[in-house]
Amino acid sequence: MCKKSIKIIHRTKHGMIRQCSSCNKFNITFNNIFLELNNNELDNFKNYLNLTDIDYWENEYGLINSKAIPIPTMQHNLLLVFNRHEFKELKRLLNFKKEFDFESLSLNEIKDTFCHN
């Protein structure tokens, strides 16, 4: 990727997707994951994520692991694993061309302490 021709496409709390205008590749960072994909690879990755059954994986491995939703890689001994919130955020990041229903946080989901002054 060329440093001068990178444009930020979409951003979430834990991730960002950028595109290089000279090579048209997408640069995706999410938590500690970095991916560089062309348009076809990005479409295939998005399709895979959209077809992944979160409930199945949580029921299958959720009791053993807090991050129960796997994404396999070409390296046979490497899986990317996510919890439900991370997985939904990754999908939101990659589906930047679609509109999503905004889900507000409940009071219990907010980790900050409040000062009632």
N, CA and C atoms as a LAMMPS dump frame, in Angstrom:
ITEM: TIMESTEP
0
ITEM: NUMBER OF ATOMS
351
ITEM: BOX BOUNDS ff ff ff
-5.0000000000000000e+02 5.0000000000000000e+02
-5.0000000000000000e+02 5.0000000000000000e+02
-5.0000000000000000e+02 5.0000000000000000e+02
ITEM: ATOMS id mol type element x y z
1 1 1 N 0.832 -1.187 0
2 1 2 C 0 0 0
3 1 3 C 0.873 1.245 0
4 2 1 N 0.442 2.212 -0.711
5 2 2 C 1.156 3.472 -0.808
6 2 3 C 0.656 4.42 0.278
7 3 1 N 1.556 4.998 1.003
8 3 2 C 1.197 5.826 2.155
9 3 3 C 0.367 7.047 1.775
10 4 1 N 0.665 7.667 0.649
11 4 2 C -0.008 8.916 0.273
12 4 3 C -1.399 8.71 -0.317
13 5 1 N -1.687 7.514 -0.788
14 5 2 C -2.959 7.32 -1.478
15 5 3 C -3.951 6.469 -0.683
16 6 1 N -3.796 6.431 0.635
17 6 2 C -4.696 5.649 1.474
18 6 3 C -5.842 6.529 1.962
19 7 1 N -7.062 5.994 1.833
20 7 2 C -8.255 6.718 2.263
21 7 3 C -9.01 5.856 3.27
22 8 1 N -9.41 6.444 4.387
23 8 2 C -10.191 5.718 5.382
24 8 3 C -11.609 5.541 4.843
25 9 1 N -12.062 4.292 4.804
26 9 2 C -13.374 3.946 4.275
27 9 3 C -14.413 3.876 5.394
28 10 1 N -14.042 3.226 6.481
29 10 2 C -14.972 3.04 7.591
30 10 3 C -14.174 2.785 8.86
31 11 1 N -14.784 3.121 9.983
32 11 2 C -14.112 2.97 11.26
33 11 3 C -15.126 2.554 12.318
34 12 1 N -14.71 1.678 13.215
35 12 2 C -15.504 1.315 14.387
36 12 3 C -14.613 1.527 15.604
37 13 1 N -15.126 1.188 16.771
38 13 2 C -14.367 1.397 17.998
39 13 3 C -13.033 0.637 17.984
40 14 1 N -13.032 -0.579 17.47
41 14 2 C -11.835 -1.411 17.513
42 14 3 C -11.217 -1.695 16.149
43 15 1 N -11.713 -1.065 15.101
44 15 2 C -11.184 -1.385 13.788
45 15 3 C -11.295 -0.256 12.792
46 16 1 N -10.598 -0.462 11.684
47 16 2 C -10.608 0.532 10.614
48 16 3 C -10.36 -0.198 9.297
49 17 1 N -11.034 0.281 8.256
50 17 2 C -10.774 -0.236 6.917
51 17 3 C -10.376 0.945 6.042
52 18 1 N -9.267 0.755 5.342
53 18 2 C -8.736 1.792 4.454
54 18 3 C -8.54 1.188 3.074
55 19 1 N -8.515 2.062 2.065
56 19 2 C -8.284 1.599 0.699
57 19 3 C -7.218 2.447 0.039
58 20 1 N -6.34 1.775 -0.669
59 20 2 C -5.297 2.456 -1.432
60 20 3 C -5.848 2.755 -2.822
61 21 1 N -5.818 4.01 -3.224
62 21 2 C -6.37 4.377 -4.533
63 21 3 C -5.466 3.956 -5.685
64 22 1 N -4.194 3.684 -5.421
65 22 2 C -3.319 3.265 -6.517
66 22 3 C -3.385 1.761 -6.796
67 23 1 N -3.445 0.93 -5.751
68 23 2 C -3.509 -0.52 -5.972
69 23 3 C -4.898 -1.094 -5.692
70 24 1 N -5.811 -0.294 -5.136
71 24 2 C -7.189 -0.675 -4.817
72 24 3 C -7.312 -1.777 -3.775
73 25 1 N -6.26 -2.059 -3.029
74 25 2 C -6.352 -3.051 -1.959
75 25 3 C -6.922 -2.417 -0.705
76 26 1 N -7.582 -3.261 0.09
77 26 2 C -8.15 -2.832 1.359
78 26 3 C -7.225 -3.26 2.485
79 27 1 N -7.02 -2.372 3.404
80 27 2 C -6.18 -2.59 4.569
81 27 3 C -7.129 -2.58 5.765
82 28 1 N -7.247 -3.728 6.452
83 28 2 C -8.202 -3.869 7.549
84 28 3 C -7.447 -4.136 8.835
85 29 1 N -7.679 -3.303 9.831
86 29 2 C -7.151 -3.564 11.164
87 29 3 C -8.346 -3.726 12.098
88 30 1 N -8.278 -4.753 12.931
89 30 2 C -9.329 -4.992 13.915
90 30 3 C -8.665 -5.614 15.132
91 31 1 N -8.712 -4.893 16.256
92 31 2 C -7.974 -5.287 17.459
93 31 3 C -6.524 -5.56 17.071
94 32 1 N -6.031 -6.772 17.24
95 32 2 C -4.636 -7.054 16.896
96 32 3 C -4.512 -7.826 15.583
97 33 1 N -5.516 -7.739 14.726
98 33 2 C -5.516 -8.43 13.437
99 33 3 C -5.303 -7.412 12.321
100 34 1 N -4.463 -7.77 11.36
101 34 2 C -4.249 -6.94 10.184
102 34 3 C -4.46 -7.802 8.951
103 35 1 N -5.293 -7.338 8.029
104 35 2 C -5.55 -8.041 6.769
105 35 3 C -5.37 -7.078 5.613
106 36 1 N -4.821 -7.574 4.519
107 36 2 C -4.749 -6.807 3.282
108 36 3 C -5.431 -7.645 2.214
109 37 1 N -6.531 -7.131 1.675
110 37 2 C -7.352 -7.903 0.748
111 37 3 C -7.673 -7.089 -0.502
112 38 1 N -7.766 -7.788 -1.636
113 38 2 C -8.272 -7.11 -2.829
114 38 3 C -9.796 -7.138 -2.772
115 39 1 N -10.466 -6.55 -3.724
116 39 2 C -11.916 -6.422 -3.696
117 39 3 C -12.613 -7.785 -3.671
118 40 1 N -12.149 -8.721 -4.478
119 40 2 C -12.734 -10.057 -4.527
120 40 3 C -12.549 -10.79 -3.191
121 41 1 N -11.367 -10.707 -2.624
122 41 2 C -11.102 -11.345 -1.33
123 41 3 C -11.963 -10.729 -0.228
124 42 1 N -12.121 -9.418 -0.263
125 42 2 C -12.965 -8.743 0.722
126 42 3 C -14.418 -9.204 0.594
127 43 1 N -14.93 -9.291 -0.621
128 43 2 C -16.302 -9.759 -0.838
129 43 3 C -16.481 -11.191 -0.327
130 44 1 N -15.508 -12.058 -0.602
131 44 2 C -15.582 -13.442 -0.123
132 44 3 C -15.539 -13.507 1.402
133 45 1 N -14.699 -12.699 2.004
134 45 2 C -14.591 -12.659 3.461
135 45 3 C -15.894 -12.166 4.082
136 46 1 N -16.477 -11.112 3.511
137 46 2 C -17.753 -10.597 4.001
138 46 3 C -18.857 -11.649 3.867
139 47 1 N -18.896 -12.34 2.739
140 47 2 C -19.892 -13.393 2.547
141 47 3 C -19.734 -14.495 3.58
142 48 1 N -18.503 -14.884 3.849
143 48 2 C -18.245 -15.907 4.852
144 48 3 C -18.757 -15.453 6.227
145 49 1 N -18.437 -14.219 6.601
146 49 2 C -18.88 -13.702 7.895
147 49 3 C -20.398 -13.628 7.97
148 50 1 N -21.033 -13.191 6.897
149 50 2 C -22.489 -13.056 6.89
150 50 3 C -23.2 -14.414 6.956
151 51 1 N -22.538 -15.479 6.524
152 51 2 C -23.131 -16.812 6.561
153 51 3 C -22.792 -17.58 7.844
154 52 1 N -21.921 -17.033 8.665
155 52 2 C -21.515 -17.704 9.902
156 52 3 C -22.646 -17.656 10.925
157 53 1 N -22.962 -18.802 11.489
158 53 2 C -24.036 -18.923 12.471
159 53 3 C -23.464 -18.721 13.875
160 54 1 N -23.622 -17.514 14.401
161 54 2 C -23.077 -17.155 15.71
162 54 3 C -23.66 -18.049 16.804
163 55 1 N -24.962 -18.268 16.767
164 55 2 C -25.622 -19.073 17.804
165 55 3 C -25.07 -20.497 17.845
166 56 1 N -24.832 -21.075 16.675
167 56 2 C -24.279 -22.429 16.624
168 56 3 C -22.939 -22.494 17.354
169 57 1 N -22.033 -21.575 17.014
170 57 2 C -20.695 -21.61 17.603
171 57 3 C -20.72 -21.313 19.093
172 58 1 N -21.589 -20.411 19.513
173 58 2 C -21.692 -20.126 20.948
174 58 3 C -22.242 -21.335 21.704
175 59 1 N -23.218 -22.029 21.129
176 59 2 C -23.749 -23.232 21.772
177 59 3 C -22.73 -24.361 21.776
178 60 1 N -21.93 -24.45 20.715
179 60 2 C -20.958 -25.527 20.577
180 60 3 C -19.747 -25.331 21.495
181 61 1 N -19.199 -24.114 21.549
182 61 2 C -17.949 -23.873 22.27
183 61 3 C -18.03 -22.77 23.318
184 62 1 N -19.192 -22.149 23.489
185 62 2 C -19.329 -21.012 24.393
186 62 3 C -19.051 -21.318 25.848
187 63 1 N -19.325 -22.546 26.288
188 63 2 C -19.07 -22.902 27.68
189 63 3 C -17.584 -23.086 27.953
190 64 1 N -16.838 -23.471 26.942
191 64 2 C -15.409 -23.719 27.095
192 64 3 C -14.605 -22.433 26.923
193 65 1 N -15.046 -21.591 26.014
194 65 2 C -14.28 -20.418 25.609
195 65 3 C -15.161 -19.182 25.572
196 66 1 N -14.634 -18.053 26.012
197 66 2 C -15.404 -16.815 25.892
198 66 3 C -15.411 -16.315 24.446
199 67 1 N -14.412 -16.717 23.685
200 67 2 C -14.356 -16.377 22.258
201 67 3 C -14.604 -17.658 21.48
202 68 1 N -15.867 -17.877 21.146
203 68 2 C -16.282 -19.16 20.596
204 68 3 C -16.51 -19.161 19.092
205 69 1 N -16.442 -18.004 18.444
206 69 2 C -16.766 -17.93 17.018
207 69 3 C -15.46 -17.928 16.216
208 70 1 N -15.168 -19.035 15.512
209 70 2 C -13.902 -19.143 14.788
210 70 3 C -14.001 -18.684 13.336
211 71 1 N -12.904 -18.178 12.839
212 71 2 C -12.738 -17.921 11.41
213 71 3 C -11.457 -18.645 11.016
214 72 1 N -11.564 -19.684 10.196
215 72 2 C -10.369 -20.423 9.799
216 72 3 C -9.495 -19.6 8.855
217 73 1 N -8.226 -19.929 8.827
218 73 2 C -7.281 -19.29 7.911
219 73 3 C -6.645 -20.37 7.042
220 74 1 N -5.869 -19.962 6.075
221 74 2 C -5.186 -20.917 5.204
222 74 3 C -4.099 -21.688 5.954
223 75 1 N -3.637 -21.147 7.054
224 75 2 C -2.653 -21.85 7.875
225 75 3 C -3.431 -22.79 8.786
226 76 1 N -3.231 -24.087 8.644
227 76 2 C -4.085 -25.087 9.305
228 76 3 C -4.088 -24.991 10.829
229 77 1 N -3.07 -24.439 11.422
230 77 2 C -3.017 -24.358 12.883
231 77 3 C -3.301 -22.951 13.417
232 78 1 N -3.965 -22.125 12.617
233 78 2 C -4.281 -20.763 13.031
234 78 3 C -5.76 -20.471 12.774
235 79 1 N -6.473 -20.133 13.834
236 79 2 C -7.862 -19.687 13.757
237 79 3 C -7.947 -18.3 14.358
238 80 1 N -8.803 -17.456 13.797
239 80 2 C -9.133 -16.185 14.424
240 80 3 C -10.404 -16.438 15.216
241 81 1 N -10.434 -16.046 16.482
242 81 2 C -11.605 -16.306 17.312
243 81 3 C -12.155 -15.013 17.882
244 82 1 N -13.48 -14.96 17.992
245 82 2 C -14.178 -13.749 18.41
246 82 3 C -15.294 -14.098 19.368
247 83 1 N -15.662 -13.141 20.206
248 83 2 C -16.913 -13.273 20.949
249 83 3 C -18.005 -12.617 20.106
250 84 1 N -19.242 -12.701 20.577
251 84 2 C -20.385 -12.2 19.8
252 84 3 C -20.244 -10.714 19.455
253 85 1 N -19.852 -9.894 20.426
254 85 2 C -19.759 -8.447 20.193
255 85 3 C -18.646 -8.105 19.211
256 86 1 N -17.502 -8.77 19.342
257 86 2 C -16.4 -8.538 18.399
258 86 3 C -16.805 -8.954 16.99
259 87 1 N -17.474 -10.098 16.881
260 87 2 C -17.876 -10.596 15.569
261 87 3 C -18.846 -9.639 14.887
262 88 1 N -19.833 -9.155 15.649
263 88 2 C -20.79 -8.199 15.081
264 88 3 C -20.099 -6.899 14.682
265 89 1 N -19.143 -6.45 15.479
266 89 2 C -18.428 -5.218 15.133
267 89 3 C -17.582 -5.412 13.875
268 90 1 N -16.942 -6.571 13.738
269 90 2 C -16.163 -6.86 12.533
270 90 3 C -17.077 -6.868 11.303
271 91 1 N -18.251 -7.479 11.416
272 91 2 C -19.201 -7.47 10.297
273 91 3 C -19.635 -6.053 9.968
274 92 1 N -19.891 -5.247 10.989
275 92 2 C -20.29 -3.854 10.776
276 92 3 C -19.178 -3.082 10.074
277 93 1 N -17.942 -3.344 10.47
278 93 2 C -16.793 -2.677 9.856
279 93 3 C -16.694 -3.027 8.369
280 94 1 N -16.833 -4.288 8.044
281 94 2 C -16.64 -4.733 6.662
282 94 3 C -17.829 -4.46 5.758
283 95 1 N -19.006 -4.38 6.306
284 95 2 C -20.196 -4.105 5.503
285 95 3 C -20.464 -2.607 5.464
286 96 1 N -19.45 -1.844 5.14
287 96 2 C -19.525 -0.382 5.18
288 96 3 C -20.446 0.196 4.126
289 97 1 N -20.813 -0.573 3.128
290 97 2 C -21.707 -0.054 2.082
291 97 3 C -23.169 -0.206 2.438
292 98 1 N -23.461 -0.974 3.489
293 98 2 C -24.838 -1.21 3.902
294 98 3 C -25.148 -0.4 5.142
295 99 1 N -26.414 -0.13 5.345
296 99 2 C -26.855 0.54 6.564
297 99 3 C -27.174 -0.515 7.615
298 100 1 N -26.833 -0.229 8.847
299 100 2 C -27.105 -1.15 9.939
300 100 3 C -28.019 -0.503 10.947
301 101 1 N -28.816 -1.328 11.596
302 101 2 C -29.618 -0.842 12.703
303 101 3 C -28.693 -0.578 13.873
304 102 1 N -28.807 0.59 14.422
305 102 2 C -27.988 0.964 15.56
306 102 3 C -28.552 0.329 16.815
307 103 1 N -27.718 -0.373 17.557
308 103 2 C -28.13 -0.964 18.818
309 103 3 C -27.498 -0.152 19.936
310 104 1 N -28.329 0.496 20.756
311 104 2 C -27.758 1.274 21.846
312 104 3 C -27.329 0.343 22.968
313 105 1 N -26.342 0.809 23.722
314 105 2 C -25.848 0.055 24.86
315 105 3 C -26.799 0.195 26.032
316 106 1 N -26.927 -0.861 26.797
317 106 2 C -27.691 -0.765 28.035
318 106 3 C -26.775 -0.181 29.104
319 107 1 N -27.337 0.218 30.205
320 107 2 C -26.546 0.789 31.294
321 107 3 C -25.53 -0.217 31.808
322 108 1 N -25.886 -1.498 31.837
323 108 2 C -24.972 -2.541 32.315
324 108 3 C -23.791 -2.769 31.378
325 109 1 N -23.942 -2.446 30.099
326 109 2 C -22.868 -2.654 29.131
327 109 3 C -21.83 -1.536 29.145
328 110 1 N -22.135 -0.43 29.779
329 110 2 C -21.203 0.691 29.856
330 110 3 C -20.26 0.436 31.013
331 111 1 N -18.959 0.397 30.736
332 111 2 C -17.966 0.023 31.731
333 111 3 C -17.434 1.213 32.534
334 112 1 N -17.799 2.414 32.177
335 112 2 C -17.284 3.587 32.871
336 112 3 C -18.009 3.813 34.198
337 113 1 N -17.307 4.47 35.103
338 113 2 C -17.95 4.857 36.364
339 113 3 C -18.538 6.23 36.178
340 114 1 N -19.666 6.459 36.794
341 114 2 C -20.355 7.735 36.656
342 114 3 C -20.238 8.511 37.945
343 115 1 N -20.072 9.807 37.796
344 115 2 C -20.075 10.716 38.927
345 115 3 C -21.419 11.441 38.9
346 116 1 N -22.187 11.312 39.962
347 116 2 C -23.532 11.876 39.984
348 116 3 C -23.529 13.293 40.577
349 117 1 N -22.565 14.093 40.264
350 117 2 C -22.518 15.475 40.768
351 117 3 C -23.403 16.365 39.948
